[in-house]
Amino acid sequence: MTTAPVMTVDAAIVAELEAIMNEPGSVLTGVSSRANRARVPAPFPLHRWAEHMPAVVVLPRTAEQVSEIIKLANRVKIPVVPRAGGTGLNDGAVPLRGGIMVDVKRMNQIHEVDLADRTVTVGPGINMLKLNEELKKYGVFYPDTPASYPCSLVGGRIACSGWSLLGSRFGHTRDLVVSFEIVLPTGEIIRVGDGGGKKVRKSSTGYHLKHLFMGHQGTLGIVTEATLELVPRPEAEFAAFFAFDDFGNAHRTVYGIVTSGIATLAGTVLFDEKKIEYLRRDDEAFIPMPPWVNSIVATALYGTKPEVREASKLLMDLGRKEGGRYTGDEMAVGDWASRHDRYANPLHGRLKDGTVAPMSWHCEDASLNWTVIPKVREEWTAIADRYIDKFGIFDNWGIYCYTNAAYKPWGDYLAEIDIGIWEEKLDDESWAGWVDFKSEIAKVSLKYGGSITACHGSTRAGDAELVSEEMGGGWDVMLKIKRTLDPNNIMNPGKQMLDQAYES
Amino acid sequence: MRRFVYMQQYVRPEATRVSDGVVIRLKHYEVDPELMGQQFDQQDMPAWDTLRIVDDRNDHLNWMHEHFADETLVAGQEAELDLGAGQPSGEPYPTLSEVSARHPKPILPY
């Protein structure tokens, strides 16, 4: 069963939605309201914008309203697509079959700050930066820090099972969300955690349903409330960047740092040669660097001041041990701060003649073990070169590798190759080429025993077709879960090849 | 109160080239306007506005640090880039114990 696209809704449906919402301005049918919610920052086929428009947008404030909307959608068989910040670098919040878009931005309240049991309970529409501004007065901190920290929302972080820049110290979204409330695809409102208990972090009761719904990409319901971890606000941070003339030495340096046992280590970032080349174009920290620099290792510590101060001495030794050169205090402070806000970067692509073109950013992410990074880097770069030559509208912005494991910095890495795309030039042929490009990149990740996504999700064409391959026997289990929980296939239909759940 | 002098604000100072694609002007790196021209129309900005944007960038980064920790520590050391690339230690990396009789050969990093 493939849910039919619903690109318009009649007046009777709008009237029912307005009755549920009971608030002026909470049901939007205008073109601008719908068009502005059709895409996310990731590359988008502009020439096919109309195919991704929701039919109507609703802005609920309560779980009960969300539940009633979903019950209505089931009754009349209209797709439902949830949307939080709309900042994802995959297509979770992009409607593939129109329908009702449930925008949760008005569900942005802080319901409770519990300093005794160390949790904060919020609506899914709150942003981490705004939340932490409020939490600062209590001396606590919610350390979920994606590159979209100033603009992404808690609901989206749960929907994509987000990755945090400081995750190796404090955990990632799945670790930092203690429990959450979700409206199921049939309208029931449930709460999921490790077991029961809104504020219980570890349980052995029943199945761990939090982990089933974490990363649901809007295909298994809509999150309406979340109880989050509070950690002591760090007294001190310390960042250091080291430059190398050889990627292998930088790669070895990362290994030395992450296996050193430094408890305050929050993360490391490895920059490859193409990334340095890209940053030399317009990044004030990299433009003045001498030509021999072709790789960087960035690293940061968070904790109490005595801990960080002592660990920083060891970190400085480890950063230099394999030939690293310290890049100075100014870069350490400035560039590390900018890691929390990569969406503020200007997106200057380059054409083959060196001129600048307006390009949007595609970040093809993967989870890879440390041992395979050099080989994957070679293959990804070769693929990018081939597609750049063929189409002339893509640009290789290089590779970052971030520590990926929660509470421990070793083992696997969020490796991403950033590709610029000149969206205005896309047509059906080049879009198909782009999907093939993505797919080739993702297949390399699988070939080397990795996962095709560490943080964005796999809902885009080019990734989605490979989910079954990565999941193996687990794919059939996913299909059974989807069909059982969403019998009418109304929740974000068309994503991740989940339509297969309804075949036969 | 400072006087607004049109010529000071709108006659852009000469840029200094720092690399193939970048120049520096008004304390600020900028992409060579020659590279921008084909796709991006260049606008006339008064000098004070350019300087405001440059200064705001630093304010923004400081503001961002304040979200994550009470204090930002630094190594207090000079940049070493002028020294040229460093030399790797040459040590076996990392030093792992010998294969024991009970375990298969470990996967070595290098």
Boltz contact constraints between the chains, C-beta under 6 A:
constraints:
  - contact:
      token1: [A, 132]
      token2: [B, 67]
      max_distance: 6.0
  - contact:
      token1: [A, 234]
      token2: [B, 69]
      max_distance: 6.0
  - contact:
      token1: [A, 235]
      token2: [B, 70]
      max_distance: 6.0
  - contact:
      token1: [A, 236]
      token2: [B, 69]
      max_distance: 6.0
  - contact:
      token1: [A, 236]
      token2: [B, 71]
      max_distance: 6.0
  - contact:
      token1: [A, 236]
      token2: [B, 73]
      max_distance: 6.0
  - contact:
      token1: [A, 237]
      token2: [B, 68]
      max_distance: 6.0
  - contact:
      token1: [A, 237]
      token2: [B, 69]
      max_distance: 6.0
  - contact:
      token1: [A, 237]
      token2: [B, 72]
      max_distance: 6.0
  - contact:
      token1: [A, 238]
      token2: [B, 73]
      max_distance: 6.0
  - contact:
      token1: [A, 245]
      token2: [B, 85]
      max_distance: 6.0
  - contact:
      token1: [A, 249]
      token2: [B, 88]
      max_distance: 6.0
  - contact:
      token1: [A, 252]
      token2: [B, 93]
      max_distance: 6.0
  - contact:
      token1: [A, 255]
      token2: [B, 109]
      max_distance: 6.0
  - contact:
      token1: [A, 281]
      token2: [B, 21]
      max_distance: 6.0
  - contact:
      token1: [A, 282]
      token2: [B, 31]
      max_distance: 6.0
  - contact:
      token1: [A, 284]
      token2: [B, 29]
      max_distance: 6.0
  - contact:
      token1: [A, 287]
      token2: [B, 22]
      max_distance: 6.0
  - contact:
      token1: [A, 287]
      token2: [B, 29]
      max_distance: 6.0
  - contact:
      token1: [A, 290]
      token2: [B, 81]
      max_distance: 6.0
  - contact:
      token1: [A, 292]
      token2: [B, 85]
      max_distance: 6.0
  - contact:
      token1: [A, 316]
      token2: [B, 75]
      max_distance: 6.0
  - contact:
      token1: [A, 321]
      token2: [B, 89]
      max_distance: 6.0
  - contact:
      token1: [A, 322]
      token2: [B, 88]
      max_distance: 6.0
  - contact:
      token1: [A, 323]
      token2: [B, 86]
      max_distance: 6.0
  - contact:
      token1: [A, 323]
      token2: [B, 87]
      max_distance: 6.0
  - contact:
      token1: [A, 323]
      token2: [B, 88]
      max_distance: 6.0
  - contact:
      token1: [A, 325]
      token2: [B, 80]
      max_distance: 6.0
  - contact:
      token1: [A, 325]
      token2: [B, 81]
      max_distance: 6.0
  - contact:
      token1: [A, 325]
      token2: [B, 86]
      max_distance: 6.0
  - contact:
      token1: [A, 326]
      token2: [B, 77]
      max_distance: 6.0
  - contact:
      token1: [A, 326]
      token2: [B, 80]
      max_distance: 6.0
  - contact:
      token1: [A, 327]
      token2: [B, 79]
      max_distance: 6.0
  - contact:
      token1: [A, 328]
      token2: [B, 79]
      max_distance: 6.0
  - contact:
      token1: [A, 329]
      token2: [B, 74]
      max_distance: 6.0
  - contact:
      token1: [A, 332]
      token2: [B, 74]
      max_distance: 6.0
  - contact:
      token1: [A, 333]
      token2: [B, 72]
      max_distance: 6.0
  - contact:
      token1: [A, 334]
      token2: [B, 61]
      max_distance: 6.0
  - contact:
      token1: [A, 337]
      token2: [B, 61]
      max_distance: 6.0
  - contact:
      token1: [A, 337]
      token2: [B, 64]
      max_distance: 6.0
  - contact:
      token1: [A, 337]
      token2: [B, 65]
      max_distance: 6.0
  - contact:
      token1: [A, 340]
      token2: [B, 64]
      max_distance: 6.0
  - contact:
      token1: [A, 355]
      token2: [B, 35]
      max_distance: 6.0
  - contact:
      token1: [A, 355]
      token2: [B, 38]
      max_distance: 6.0
  - contact:
      token1: [A, 356]
      token2: [B, 35]
      max_distance: 6.0
  - contact:
      token1: [A, 356]
      token2: [B, 36]
      max_distance: 6.0
  - contact:
      token1: [A, 357]
      token2: [B, 39]
      max_distance: 6.0
